[in-house]
């Protein structure tokens, strides 16, 4: 019964994810998208912004400011729909740029690289210099990937048809993210034989644990 429930949950998550990507594409590829597509497409970023404000040091003023911004957007929904592509562009390019900065800012040492920190959370035993050198290179690869994605998003939005940019931002970006995760895992198995390894799901859980531990120590 547990296996059946797990399968059903994965199918449901896949359907929800696919539906979100379709809504995201519809909203970002049209100059006059339907309101429901824009609202659904903007939901993850909105939820993330509210969560960030709630967890910030200045919780009350930050949350009130965020809610005020949301109210202003609702009251000017017609203008928002007329410029929905810009909203999605800033969302996509901003996320890619922010992640690139987050990864790139940790490249000062092999031990301090973000992927090295995540690996130390995922693997209980100490990591040797070879492993840390590899995780530093993985951090560099993710930095280059996010920087290239942000630049390509800018170039496509500025010079290509809107549908081409929407295809890249809404569909090709999630696909390339999956390929990056899967490709890195396969390369790691080959580059570090006999070393402890962890799955993609463990990587995500370890990153969450790392951010939680970092937040509690700050």
Backbone as JSON Lines, residues from 0, in Angstrom:
{"i":0,"aa":"X","n":[0.83,-1.21,0.0],"ca":[0.0,0.0,0.0],"c":[0.86,1.26,0.0]}
{"i":1,"aa":"X","n":[1.97,1.18,0.74],"ca":[2.88,2.33,0.77],"c":[3.45,2.61,-0.61]}
{"i":2,"aa":"X","n":[3.82,1.52,-1.33],"ca":[4.38,1.69,-2.67],"c":[3.38,2.29,-3.63]}
{"i":3,"aa":"X","n":[2.11,1.87,-3.52],"ca":[1.06,2.42,-4.39],"c":[0.85,3.9,-4.12]}
{"i":4,"aa":"X","n":[0.81,4.27,-2.84],"ca":[0.63,5.68,-2.49],"c":[1.79,6.52,-2.98]}
{"i":5,"aa":"X","n":[3.01,5.97,-2.88],"ca":[4.18,6.71,-3.36],"c":[4.11,6.92,-4.86]}
{"i":6,"aa":"X","n":[3.67,5.88,-5.58],"ca":[3.54,5.99,-7.04],"c":[2.49,7.03,-7.42]}
{"i":7,"aa":"X","n":[1.34,6.97,-6.73],"ca":[0.28,7.93,-7.01],"c":[0.74,9.36,-6.71]}
{"i":8,"aa":"X","n":[1.51,9.51,-5.64],"ca":[2.0,10.85,-5.3],"c":[2.95,11.36,-6.36]}
{"i":9,"aa":"X","n":[3.83,10.49,-6.86],"ca":[4.75,10.9,-7.91],"c":[4.01,11.27,-9.19]}
{"i":10,"aa":"X","n":[2.98,10.49,-9.52],"ca":[2.19,10.79,-10.72],"c":[1.48,12.14,-10.55]}
{"i":11,"aa":"X","n":[0.91,12.36,-9.35],"ca":[0.23,13.63,-9.1],"c":[1.19,14.81,-9.18]}
{"i":12,"aa":"X","n":[2.38,14.65,-8.6],"ca":[3.38,15.73,-8.67],"c":[3.8,15.99,-10.11]}
{"i":13,"aa":"X","n":[3.94,14.91,-10.89],"ca":[4.32,15.07,-12.3],"c":[3.24,15.81,-13.07]}
{"i":14,"aa":"X","n":[1.97,15.47,-12.81],"ca":[0.86,16.15,-13.49],"c":[0.79,17.62,-13.1]}
{"i":15,"aa":"X","n":[0.96,17.9,-11.8],"ca":[0.95,19.29,-11.34],"c":[2.11,20.07,-11.94]}
{"i":16,"aa":"X","n":[3.29,19.43,-11.96],"ca":[4.45,20.1,-12.55],"c":[4.27,20.37,-14.03]}
{"i":17,"aa":"X","n":[3.74,19.37,-14.75],"ca":[3.49,19.57,-16.17],"c":[2.46,20.64,-16.43]}
{"i":18,"aa":"X","n":[1.39,20.65,-15.61],"ca":[0.37,21.69,-15.76],"c":[0.92,23.07,-15.49]}
{"i":19,"aa":"X","n":[1.79,23.17,-14.48],"ca":[2.39,24.47,-14.18],"c":[3.26,24.96,-15.34]}
{"i":20,"aa":"X","n":[4.04,24.05,-15.93],"ca":[4.9,24.45,-17.05],"c":[4.08,24.93,-18.24]}
{"i":21,"aa":"X","n":[2.95,24.25,-18.49],"ca":[2.08,24.67,-19.59],"c":[1.5,26.06,-19.32]}
{"i":22,"aa":"X","n":[1.02,26.28,-18.09],"ca":[0.5,27.59,-17.72],"c":[1.58,28.67,-17.82]}
{"i":23,"aa":"X","n":[2.77,28.3,-17.37],"ca":[3.89,29.23,-17.43],"c":[4.18,29.64,-18.87]}
{"i":24,"aa":"X","n":[4.17,28.66,-19.77],"ca":[4.44,28.95,-21.18],"c":[3.33,29.81,-21.78]}
{"i":25,"aa":"X","n":[2.08,29.48,-21.49],"ca":[0.96,30.26,-22.02],"c":[1.02,31.71,-21.55]}
{"i":26,"aa":"X","n":[1.37,31.88,-20.28],"ca":[1.39,33.24,-19.73],"c":[2.55,34.05,-20.26]}
{"i":27,"aa":"X","n":[3.71,33.41,-20.48],"ca":[4.9,34.17,-20.87],"c":[5.06,34.32,-22.37]}
{"i":28,"aa":"X","n":[4.33,33.55,-23.16],"ca":[4.5,33.62,-24.61],"c":[3.48,34.5,-25.31]}
{"i":29,"aa":"X","n":[2.53,35.03,-24.56],"ca":[1.46,35.82,-25.16],"c":[1.54,37.27,-24.67]}
{"i":30,"aa":"X","n":[1.19,38.18,-25.56],"ca":[1.14,39.59,-25.17],"c":[-0.12,39.91,-24.38]}
{"i":31,"aa":"X","n":[-1.14,39.04,-24.48],"ca":[-2.37,39.2,-23.71],"c":[-2.76,37.84,-23.13]}
{"i":32,"aa":"X","n":[-2.03,37.36,-22.14],"ca":[-2.3,36.02,-21.6],"c":[-3.56,36.03,-20.73]}
{"i":33,"aa":"X","n":[-4.19,34.85,-20.56],"ca":[-5.34,34.78,-19.65],"c":[-4.91,35.03,-18.21]}
{"i":34,"aa":"X","n":[-5.8,35.61,-17.44],"ca":[-5.45,35.98,-16.07],"c":[-5.09,34.77,-15.22]}
{"i":35,"aa":"X","n":[-5.81,33.65,-15.4],"ca":[-5.54,32.48,-14.57],"c":[-4.14,31.93,-14.83]}
{"i":36,"aa":"X","n":[-3.66,32.02,-16.08],"ca":[-2.33,31.52,-16.39],"c":[-1.26,32.35,-15.71]}
{"i":37,"aa":"X","n":[-1.45,33.67,-15.69],"ca":[-0.48,34.55,-15.03],"c":[-0.47,34.3,-13.53]}
{"i":38,"aa":"X","n":[-1.66,34.17,-12.93],"ca":[-1.74,33.97,-11.49],"c":[-1.12,32.65,-11.07]}
{"i":39,"aa":"X","n":[-1.38,31.59,-11.83],"ca":[-0.79,30.29,-11.51],"c":[0.7,30.31,-11.73]}
{"i":40,"aa":"X","n":[1.13,30.93,-12.82],"ca":[2.55,30.98,-13.12],"c":[3.35,31.77,-12.1]}
{"i":41,"aa":"X","n":[2.74,32.81,-11.55],"ca":[3.45,33.66,-10.58],"c":[3.33,33.14,-9.15]}
{"i":42,"aa":"X","n":[2.55,32.09,-8.93],"ca":[2.31,31.59,-7.57],"c":[3.58,31.16,-6.85]}
{"i":43,"aa":"X","n":[4.49,30.37,-7.49],"ca":[5.7,29.95,-6.75],"c":[6.57,31.11,-6.31]}
{"i":44,"aa":"X","n":[6.78,32.08,-7.19],"ca":[7.59,33.24,-6.82],"c":[6.92,34.05,-5.73]}
{"i":45,"aa":"X","n":[5.6,34.19,-5.81],"ca":[4.87,34.92,-4.77],"c":[5.0,34.23,-3.42]}
{"i":46,"aa":"X","n":[4.82,32.91,-3.42],"ca":[4.95,32.15,-2.17],"c":[6.36,32.26,-1.6]}
{"i":47,"aa":"X","n":[7.36,32.2,-2.5],"ca":[8.74,32.33,-2.04],"c":[9.03,33.7,-1.45]}
{"i":48,"aa":"X","n":[8.47,34.74,-2.07],"ca":[8.69,36.1,-1.56],"c":[8.06,36.27,-0.19]}
{"i":49,"aa":"X","n":[6.84,35.75,-0.01],"ca":[6.17,35.86,1.28],"c":[6.93,35.08,2.35]}
{"i":50,"aa":"X","n":[7.4,33.88,1.99],"ca":[8.17,33.07,2.95],"c":[9.46,33.76,3.35]}
{"i":51,"aa":"X","n":[10.14,34.38,2.35],"ca":[11.39,35.08,2.65],"c":[11.14,36.26,3.58]}
{"i":52,"aa":"X","n":[10.06,36.99,3.34],"ca":[9.73,38.13,4.21],"c":[9.38,37.65,5.62]}
{"i":53,"aa":"X","n":[8.65,36.56,5.71],"ca":[8.23,36.03,7.01],"c":[9.42,35.54,7.83]}
{"i":54,"aa":"X","n":[10.44,35.0,7.14],"ca":[11.61,34.48,7.83],"c":[12.72,35.51,8.01]}
{"i":55,"aa":"X","n":[12.49,36.73,7.54],"ca":[13.51,37.76,7.65],"c":[13.56,38.33,9.06]}
{"i":56,"aa":"X","n":[14.61,39.1,9.34],"ca":[14.75,39.72,10.65],"c":[13.63,40.72,10.92]}
{"i":57,"aa":"X","n":[13.25,41.46,9.88],"ca":[12.18,42.45,10.01],"c":[10.89,41.84,9.48]}
{"i":58,"aa":"X","n":[10.38,40.85,10.19],"ca":[9.26,40.03,9.7],"c":[8.02,40.87,9.41]}
{"i":59,"aa":"X","n":[7.57,41.63,10.37],"ca":[6.3,42.34,10.21],"c":[6.35,43.39,9.11]}
{"i":60,"aa":"X","n":[7.33,44.33,9.12],"ca":[7.34,45.33,8.04],"c":[7.59,44.71,6.67]}
{"i":61,"aa":"X","n":[8.46,43.69,6.61],"ca":[8.76,43.07,5.32],"c":[7.52,42.36,4.77]}
{"i":62,"aa":"X","n":[6.79,41.66,5.63],"ca":[5.59,40.95,5.19],"c":[4.51,41.94,4.77]}
{"i":63,"aa":"X","n":[4.34,43.0,5.53],"ca":[3.35,44.02,5.17],"c":[3.7,44.67,3.83]}
{"i":64,"aa":"X","n":[4.99,44.93,3.62],"ca":[5.41,45.53,2.35],"c":[5.14,44.57,1.19]}
{"i":65,"aa":"X","n":[5.41,43.3,1.41],"ca":[5.16,42.3,0.37],"c":[3.67,42.2,0.06]}
{"i":66,"aa":"X","n":[2.84,42.14,1.1],"ca":[1.4,42.07,0.89],"c":[0.87,43.33,0.22]}
{"i":67,"aa":"X","n":[1.46,44.48,0.56],"ca":[1.07,45.72,-0.1],"c":[1.38,45.69,-1.59]}
{"i":68,"aa":"X","n":[2.54,45.14,-1.92],"ca":[2.9,45.0,-3.33],"c":[1.95,44.07,-4.07]}
{"i":69,"aa":"X","n":[1.55,42.98,-3.42],"ca":[0.6,42.05,-4.04],"c":[-0.75,42.73,-4.25]}
{"i":70,"aa":"X","n":[-1.18,43.51,-3.26],"ca":[-2.45,44.22,-3.4],"c":[-2.4,45.21,-4.56]}
{"i":71,"aa":"X","n":[-1.28,45.9,-4.7],"ca":[-1.13,46.84,-5.81],"c":[-1.18,46.12,-7.16]}
{"i":72,"aa":"X","n":[-0.59,44.93,-7.22],"ca":[-0.63,44.15,-8.46],"c":[-2.06,43.72,-8.79]}
{"i":73,"aa":"X","n":[-2.81,43.29,-7.77],"ca":[-4.2,42.87,-8.0],"c":[-5.05,44.03,-8.47]}
{"i":74,"aa":"X","n":[-4.84,45.21,-7.89],"ca":[-5.62,46.38,-8.27],"c":[-5.27,46.88,-9.67]}
{"i":75,"aa":"X","n":[-4.1,46.49,-10.15],"ca":[-3.67,46.89,-11.5],"c":[-3.46,45.66,-12.37]}
{"i":76,"aa":"X","n":[-4.4,44.71,-12.25],"ca":[-4.26,43.44,-12.95],"c":[-4.23,43.62,-14.46]}
{"i":77,"aa":"X","n":[-5.02,44.55,-14.98],"ca":[-5.04,44.76,-16.44],"c":[-3.67,45.18,-16.95]}
{"i":78,"aa":"X","n":[-3.01,46.09,-16.23],"ca":[-1.66,46.51,-16.63],"c":[-0.67,45.36,-16.51]}
{"i":79,"aa":"X","n":[-0.86,44.56,-15.47],"ca":[0.03,43.42,-15.29],"c":[-0.1,42.43,-16.44]}
{"i":80,"aa":"X","n":[-1.34,42.16,-16.85],"ca":[-1.55,41.23,-17.96],"c":[-0.95,41.77,-19.25]}
{"i":81,"aa":"X","n":[-0.99,43.08,-19.44],"ca":[-0.44,43.68,-20.66],"c":[1.08,43.6,-20.69]}
{"i":82,"aa":"X","n":[1.71,43.44,-19.52],"ca":[3.17,43.38,-19.46],"c":[3.62,42.1,-18.75]}
{"i":83,"aa":"X","n":[2.85,41.02,-18.9],"ca":[3.15,39.77,-18.2],"c":[4.5,39.19,-18.62]}
{"i":84,"aa":"X","n":[4.86,39.36,-19.88],"ca":[6.13,38.8,-20.36],"c":[7.31,39.42,-19.61]}
{"i":85,"aa":"X","n":[7.22,40.71,-19.3],"ca":[8.3,41.36,-18.55],"c":[8.39,40.79,-17.13]}
{"i":86,"aa":"X","n":[7.24,40.51,-16.53],"ca":[7.22,39.92,-15.2],"c":[7.94,38.58,-15.21]}
{"i":87,"aa":"X","n":[7.63,37.76,-16.21],"ca":[8.25,36.45,-16.3],"c":[9.73,36.55,-16.65]}
{"i":88,"aa":"X","n":[10.08,37.53,-17.46],"ca":[11.5,37.71,-17.78],"c":[12.31,38.05,-16.54]}
{"i":89,"aa":"X","n":[11.83,39.03,-15.77],"ca":[12.56,39.41,-14.56],"c":[12.59,38.25,-13.56]}
{"i":90,"aa":"X","n":[11.53,37.47,-13.51],"ca":[11.5,36.32,-12.62],"c":[12.55,35.3,-13.04]}
{"i":91,"aa":"X","n":[12.58,34.94,-14.33],"ca":[13.51,33.92,-14.8],"c":[14.95,34.4,-14.74]}
{"i":92,"aa":"X","n":[15.23,35.56,-15.34],"ca":[16.59,36.07,-15.34],"c":[17.08,36.39,-13.93]}
{"i":93,"aa":"X","n":[16.18,36.87,-13.07],"ca":[16.57,37.18,-11.69],"c":[16.94,35.94,-10.91]}
{"i":94,"aa":"X","n":[16.15,34.88,-11.07],"ca":[16.46,33.63,-10.36],"c":[17.78,33.06,-10.85]}
{"i":95,"aa":"X","n":[17.98,33.02,-12.16],"ca":[19.23,32.49,-12.7],"c":[20.43,33.31,-12.24]}
{"i":96,"aa":"X","n":[20.3,34.63,-12.25],"ca":[21.4,35.49,-11.81],"c":[21.68,35.3,-10.32]}
{"i":97,"aa":"X","n":[20.62,35.25,-9.53],"ca":[20.79,35.08,-8.09],"c":[21.45,33.77,-7.74]}
{"i":98,"aa":"X","n":[21.05,32.69,-8.4],"ca":[21.67,31.39,-8.14],"c":[23.13,31.38,-8.59]}
{"i":99,"aa":"X","n":[23.4,32.03,-9.73],"ca":[24.78,32.11,-10.19],"c":[25.67,32.84,-9.2]}
{"i":100,"aa":"X","n":[25.16,33.94,-8.65],"ca":[25.92,34.68,-7.64],"c":[26.09,33.85,-6.38]}
{"i":101,"aa":"X","n":[25.03,33.13,-5.97],"ca":[25.11,32.33,-4.76],"c":[26.17,31.24,-4.89]}
{"i":102,"aa":"X","n":[26.21,30.54,-6.01],"ca":[27.21,29.5,-6.21],"c":[28.6,30.11,-6.41]}
{"i":103,"aa":"X","n":[28.67,31.13,-7.25],"ca":[29.96,31.71,-7.57],"c":[30.65,32.36,-6.4]}
{"i":104,"aa":"X","n":[29.89,32.9,-5.46],"ca":[30.49,33.58,-4.31],"c":[31.18,32.62,-3.35]}
{"i":105,"aa":"X","n":[30.99,31.31,-3.54],"ca":[31.61,30.33,-2.64],"c":[32.82,29.64,-3.26]}
{"i":106,"aa":"X","n":[33.28,30.12,-4.39],"ca":[34.37,29.45,-5.11],"c":[35.76,29.81,-4.59]}
{"i":107,"aa":"X","n":[35.84,30.53,-3.49],"ca":[37.14,30.96,-2.98],"c":[38.02,29.82,-2.51]}
{"i":108,"aa":"X","n":[37.43,28.7,-2.09],"ca":[38.22,27.56,-1.63],"c":[37.45,26.28,-1.92]}
{"i":109,"aa":"X","n":[38.18,25.16,-1.98],"ca":[37.53,23.88,-2.24],"c":[36.6,23.5,-1.09]}
{"i":110,"aa":"X","n":[37.02,23.78,0.13],"ca":[36.22,23.41,1.3],"c":[34.96,24.27,1.43]}
{"i":111,"aa":"X","n":[35.05,25.53,1.01],"ca":[33.93,26.45,1.17],"c":[32.97,26.48,0.02]}
{"i":112,"aa":"X","n":[33.28,25.78,-1.09],"ca":[32.37,25.76,-2.23],"c":[31.02,25.2,-1.82]}
{"i":113,"aa":"X","n":[29.95,25.74,-2.39],"ca":[28.61,25.37,-1.96],"c":[28.36,23.87,-2.1]}
{"i":114,"aa":"X","n":[28.78,23.28,-3.21],"ca":[28.58,21.84,-3.39],"c":[29.4,21.03,-2.4]}
{"i":115,"aa":"X","n":[30.55,21.55,-1.98],"ca":[31.34,20.88,-0.96],"c":[30.61,20.88,0.38]}
{"i":116,"aa":"X","n":[29.99,21.99,0.7],"ca":[29.23,22.08,1.94],"c":[28.03,21.14,1.93]}
{"i":117,"aa":"X","n":[27.35,21.07,0.78],"ca":[26.21,20.16,0.67],"c":[26.67,18.72,0.79]}
{"i":118,"aa":"X","n":[27.81,18.38,0.17],"ca":[28.33,17.01,0.23],"c":[28.68,16.62,1.66]}
{"i":119,"aa":"X","n":[29.2,17.56,2.44],"ca":[29.55,17.25,3.83],"c":[28.3,16.98,4.67]}
{"i":120,"aa":"X","n":[27.17,17.6,4.28],"ca":[25.91,17.31,4.98],"c":[25.39,15.94,4.57]}
{"i":121,"aa":"X","n":[25.51,15.6,3.29],"ca":[24.96,14.35,2.77],"c":[25.79,13.14,3.18]}
{"i":122,"aa":"X","n":[27.1,13.32,3.35],"ca":[28.0,12.21,3.66],"c":[28.54,12.4,5.07]}
{"i":123,"aa":"X","n":[28.34,11.39,5.9],"ca":[28.73,11.51,7.3],"c":[30.24,11.5,7.49]}
{"i":124,"aa":"X","n":[30.95,10.7,6.7],"ca":[32.39,10.58,6.88],"c":[33.14,11.77,6.28]}
{"i":125,"aa":"X","n":[34.35,12.05,6.76],"ca":[35.13,13.18,6.23],"c":[35.45,12.99,4.75]}
{"i":126,"aa":"X","n":[35.47,14.09,4.01],"ca":[35.77,14.06,2.58],"c":[37.22,14.41,2.35]}
{"i":127,"aa":"X","n":[37.89,13.65,1.45],"ca":[39.29,13.91,1.19],"c":[39.44,15.05,0.19]}
{"i":128,"aa":"X","n":[40.71,15.43,-0.07],"ca":[40.98,16.58,-0.94],"c":[40.5,16.34,-2.36]}
{"i":129,"aa":"X","n":[40.57,15.09,-2.82],"ca":[40.13,14.78,-4.19],"c":[38.63,15.01,-4.32]}
{"i":130,"aa":"X","n":[37.88,14.57,-3.33],"ca":[36.43,14.74,-3.37],"c":[36.07,16.23,-3.32]}
{"i":131,"aa":"X","n":[36.73,16.98,-2.47],"ca":[36.45,18.41,-2.34],"c":[36.83,19.17,-3.61]}
{"i":132,"aa":"X","n":[37.9,18.72,-4.28],"ca":[38.27,19.34,-5.55],"c":[37.19,19.09,-6.59]}
{"i":133,"aa":"X","n":[36.61,17.88,-6.58],"ca":[35.54,17.57,-7.51],"c":[34.31,18.42,-7.22]}
{"i":134,"aa":"X","n":[33.91,18.52,-5.95],"ca":[32.72,19.31,-5.62],"c":[32.93,20.8,-5.91]}
{"i":135,"aa":"X","n":[34.2,21.25,-5.82],"ca":[34.48,22.64,-6.22],"c":[34.22,22.82,-7.71]}
{"i":136,"aa":"X","n":[34.64,21.84,-8.5],"ca":[34.41,21.93,-9.95],"c":[32.92,21.84,-10.28]}
{"i":137,"aa":"X","n":[32.16,21.08,-9.5],"ca":[30.71,21.03,-9.69],"c":[30.09,22.4,-9.38]}
{"i":138,"aa":"X","n":[30.56,23.03,-8.33],"ca":[30.08,24.37,-8.0],"c":[30.38,25.35,-9.13]}
{"i":139,"aa":"X","n":[31.58,25.24,-9.71],"ca":[31.94,26.09,-10.85],"c":[31.03,25.81,-12.04]}
{"i":140,"aa":"X","n":[30.73,24.54,-12.3],"ca":[29.86,24.18,-13.42],"c":[28.47,24.77,-13.24]}
{"i":141,"aa":"X","n":[27.93,24.71,-12.02],"ca":[26.61,25.29,-11.76],"c":[26.65,26.82,-11.9]}
{"i":142,"aa":"X","n":[27.75,27.43,-11.48],"ca":[27.89,28.88,-11.63],"c":[27.85,29.27,-13.09]}
{"i":143,"aa":"X","n":[28.6,28.55,-13.92],"ca":[28.62,28.83,-15.37],"c":[27.24,28.58,-15.98]}
{"i":144,"aa":"X","n":[26.59,27.5,-15.54],"ca":[25.26,27.18,-16.08],"c":[24.26,28.3,-15.79]}
{"i":145,"aa":"X","n":[24.22,28.77,-14.55],"ca":[23.25,29.81,-14.19],"c":[23.59,31.13,-14.88]}
{"i":146,"aa":"X","n":[24.87,31.46,-14.97],"ca":[25.27,32.69,-15.65],"c":[24.9,32.63,-17.13]}
{"i":147,"aa":"X","n":[25.16,31.49,-17.77],"ca":[24.83,31.33,-19.18],"c":[23.32,31.37,-19.39]}
{"i":148,"aa":"X","n":[22.56,30.79,-18.46],"ca":[21.1,30.8,-18.58],"c":[20.56,32.22,-18.47]}
{"i":149,"aa":"X","n":[21.1,33.0,-17.54],"ca":[20.66,34.39,-17.39],"c":[20.99,35.2,-18.63]}
{"i":150,"aa":"X","n":[22.19,35.01,-19.17],"ca":[22.6,35.76,-20.38],"c":[21.75,35.36,-21.58]}
{"i":151,"aa":"X","n":[21.52,34.05,-21.75],"ca":[20.71,33.6,-22.87],"c":[19.28,34.08,-22.74]}
{"i":152,"aa":"X","n":[18.76,34.1,-21.51],"ca":[17.42,34.63,-21.3],"c":[17.33,36.08,-21.73]}
{"i":153,"aa":"X","n":[18.33,36.86,-21.39],"ca":[18.36,38.28,-21.78],"c":[18.43,38.43,-23.29]}
{"i":154,"aa":"X","n":[19.29,37.67,-23.94],"ca":[19.46,37.79,-25.39],"c":[18.2,37.36,-26.14]}
{"i":155,"aa":"X","n":[17.59,36.25,-25.7],"ca":[16.38,35.78,-26.37],"c":[15.22,36.76,-26.18]}
{"i":156,"aa":"X","n":[15.1,37.29,-24.97],"ca":[14.01,38.23,-24.7],"c":[14.18,39.51,-25.51]}
{"i":157,"aa":"X","n":[15.43,39.92,-25.7],"ca":[15.69,41.18,-26.4],"c":[15.62,41.05,-27.91]}
{"i":158,"aa":"X","n":[16.07,39.9,-28.45],"ca":[16.26,39.83,-29.9],"c":[15.45,38.74,-30.59]}
{"i":159,"aa":"X","n":[14.91,37.77,-29.86],"ca":[14.18,36.67,-30.49],"c":[12.68,36.87,-30.32]}
{"i":160,"aa":"X","n":[11.87,36.15,-31.07],"ca":[10.41,36.22,-30.85],"c":[10.06,35.81,-29.43]}
{"i":161,"aa":"X","n":[8.99,36.38,-28.91],"ca":[8.61,36.12,-27.53],"c":[8.37,34.63,-27.29]}
{"i":162,"aa":"X","n":[7.81,33.94,-28.27],"ca":[7.55,32.51,-28.11],"c":[8.84,31.72,-27.93]}
{"i":163,"aa":"X","n":[9.92,32.15,-28.59],"ca":[11.2,31.45,-28.45],"c":[11.76,31.62,-27.04]}
{"i":164,"aa":"X","n":[11.67,32.85,-26.53],"ca":[12.13,33.06,-25.15],"c":[11.27,32.27,-24.17]}
{"i":165,"aa":"X","n":[9.97,32.25,-24.36],"ca":[9.07,31.53,-23.45],"c":[9.37,30.04,-23.47]}
{"i":166,"aa":"X","n":[9.67,29.51,-24.65],"ca":[10.03,28.09,-24.75],"c":[11.28,27.78,-23.94]}
{"i":167,"aa":"X","n":[12.27,28.66,-24.04],"ca":[13.5,28.47,-23.28],"c":[13.26,28.59,-21.78]}
{"i":168,"aa":"X","n":[12.55,29.63,-21.37],"ca":[12.37,29.9,-19.94],"c":[11.44,28.89,-19.28]}
{"i":169,"aa":"X","n":[10.36,28.52,-19.96],"ca":[9.33,27.7,-19.33],"c":[9.56,26.21,-19.47]}
{"i":170,"aa":"X","n":[10.13,25.77,-20.58],"ca":[10.24,24.34,-20.84],"c":[11.69,23.85,-20.89]}
{"i":171,"aa":"X","n":[12.54,24.57,-21.62],"ca":[13.91,24.1,-21.76],"c":[14.73,24.27,-20.49]}
{"i":172,"aa":"X","n":[14.44,25.3,-19.71],"ca":[15.18,25.49,-18.45],"c":[14.96,24.34,-17.47]}
{"i":173,"aa":"X","n":[13.7,23.93,-17.18],"ca":[13.52,22.77,-16.3],"c":[14.16,21.51,-16.86]}
{"i":174,"aa":"X","n":[14.1,21.32,-18.2],"ca":[14.72,20.14,-18.8],"c":[16.23,20.17,-18.63]}
{"i":175,"aa":"X","n":[16.85,21.32,-18.86],"ca":[18.3,21.42,-18.72],"c":[18.74,21.27,-17.26]}
{"i":176,"aa":"X","n":[17.91,21.73,-16.32],"ca":[18.21,21.53,-14.91],"c":[18.25,20.04,-14.57]}
{"i":177,"aa":"X","n":[17.26,19.31,-15.08],"ca":[17.24,17.87,-14.86],"c":[18.45,17.18,-15.47]}
{"i":178,"aa":"X","n":[18.84,17.61,-16.66],"ca":[20.01,17.04,-17.3],"c":[21.28,17.36,-16.53]}
{"i":179,"aa":"X","n":[21.37,18.55,-15.97],"ca":[22.53,18.91,-15.16],"c":[22.63,18.02,-13.93]}
{"i":180,"aa":"X","n":[21.53,17.83,-13.23],"ca":[21.53,16.97,-12.04],"c":[21.9,15.53,-12.42]}
{"i":181,"aa":"X","n":[21.21,14.99,-13.43],"ca":[21.47,13.61,-13.83],"c":[22.87,13.42,-14.39]}
{"i":182,"aa":"X","n":[23.32,14.37,-15.22],"ca":[24.65,14.25,-15.8],"c":[25.74,14.33,-14.74]}
{"i":183,"aa":"X","n":[25.57,15.22,-13.76],"ca":[26.58,15.34,-12.7],"c":[26.65,14.05,-11.89]}
{"i":184,"aa":"X","n":[25.51,13.43,-11.62],"ca":[25.5,12.19,-10.84],"c":[26.25,11.09,-11.58]}
{"i":185,"aa":"X","n":[26.01,10.96,-12.89],"ca":[26.69,9.93,-13.66],"c":[28.19,10.2,-13.76]}
{"i":186,"aa":"X","n":[28.56,11.48,-13.92],"ca":[29.98,11.84,-13.97],"c":[30.65,11.55,-12.64]}
{"i":187,"aa":"X","n":[29.95,11.82,-11.55],"ca":[30.52,11.58,-10.22],"c":[30.8,10.1,-9.99]}
{"i":188,"aa":"X","n":[29.89,9.24,-10.45],"ca":[30.1,7.81,-10.31],"c":[31.36,7.37,-11.05]}
{"i":189,"aa":"X","n":[31.63,7.99,-12.18],"ca":[32.79,7.63,-12.99],"c":[34.06,8.3,-12.48]}
{"i":190,"aa":"X","n":[33.96,9.54,-12.03],"ca":[35.14,10.3,-11.62],"c":[35.63,9.91,-10.23]}
{"i":191,"aa":"X","n":[34.71,9.44,-9.38],"ca":[35.09,9.11,-8.0],"c":[34.66,7.68,-7.67]}
{"i":192,"aa":"X","n":[35.26,6.69,-8.34],"ca":[34.88,5.3,-8.05],"c":[35.31,4.9,-6.63]}
{"i":193,"aa":"X","n":[34.46,4.12,-5.99],"ca":[34.78,3.66,-4.65],"c":[34.5,4.67,-3.56]}
{"i":194,"aa":"X","n":[34.07,5.87,-3.94],"ca":[33.77,6.92,-2.97],"c":[32.28,6.87,-2.61]}
{"i":195,"aa":"X","n":[31.9,7.38,-1.43],"ca":[30.47,7.42,-1.08],"c":[29.73,8.4,-1.99]}
{"i":196,"aa":"X","n":[28.54,8.01,-2.38],"ca":[27.74,8.85,-3.28],"c":[26.35,9.05,-2.7]}
{"i":197,"aa":"X","n":[25.65,10.04,-3.23],"ca":[24.29,10.33,-2.79],"c":[23.46,10.71,-4.01]}
{"i":198,"aa":"X","n":[22.18,10.41,-3.93],"ca":[21.27,10.59,-5.06],"c":[20.88,12.05,-5.22]}
{"i":199,"aa":"X","n":[20.14,12.33,-6.3],"ca":[19.65,13.68,-6.54],"c":[18.69,14.11,-5.44]}
{"i":200,"aa":"X","n":[17.81,13.18,-5.02],"ca":[16.88,13.5,-3.93],"c":[17.63,13.8,-2.64]}
{"i":201,"aa":"X","n":[18.7,13.05,-2.37],"ca":[19.52,13.32,-1.19],"c":[20.22,14.66,-1.29]}
{"i":202,"aa":"X","n":[20.62,15.03,-2.5],"ca":[21.24,16.34,-2.71],"c":[20.29,17.46,-2.32]}
{"i":203,"aa":"X","n":[19.03,17.36,-2.75],"ca":[18.04,18.39,-2.44],"c":[17.77,18.44,-0.93]}
{"i":204,"aa":"X","n":[17.64,17.25,-0.31],"ca":[17.41,17.23,1.14],"c":[18.6,17.8,1.91]}
{"i":205,"aa":"X","n":[19.81,17.47,1.44],"ca":[21.01,17.97,2.12],"c":[21.13,19.48,1.99]}
{"i":206,"aa":"X","n":[20.74,20.03,0.83],"ca":[20.77,21.48,0.67],"c":[19.79,22.14,1.64]}
{"i":207,"aa":"X","n":[18.61,21.55,1.8],"ca":[17.65,22.1,2.76],"c":[18.2,22.05,4.17]}
{"i":208,"aa":"X","n":[18.83,20.93,4.53],"ca":[19.42,20.81,5.86],"c":[20.53,21.83,6.05]}
{"i":209,"aa":"X","n":[21.33,22.04,5.0],"ca":[22.43,23.0,5.09],"c":[21.9,24.41,5.3]}
{"i":210,"aa":"X","n":[20.87,24.79,4.55],"ca":[20.32,26.15,4.72],"c":[19.67,26.32,6.08]}
{"i":211,"aa":"X","n":[19.02,25.28,6.59],"ca":[18.42,25.36,7.92],"c":[19.48,25.52,8.99]}
{"i":212,"aa":"X","n":[20.57,24.75,8.87],"ca":[21.66,24.86,9.84],"c":[22.34,26.22,9.77]}
{"i":213,"aa":"X","n":[22.48,26.75,8.54],"ca":[23.1,28.06,8.37],"c":[22.24,29.14,8.97]}
{"i":214,"aa":"X","n":[20.91,29.03,8.76],"ca":[20.02,30.06,9.3],"c":[20.02,30.06,10.83]}
{"i":215,"aa":"X","n":[20.14,28.88,11.45],"ca":[20.12,28.82,12.9],"c":[21.41,29.32,13.53]}
{"i":216,"aa":"X","n":[22.51,29.27,12.77],"ca":[23.8,29.73,13.31],"c":[24.04,31.2,13.08]}
{"i":217,"aa":"X","n":[23.28,31.82,12.18],"ca":[23.47,33.25,11.88],"c":[22.76,34.12,12.9]}
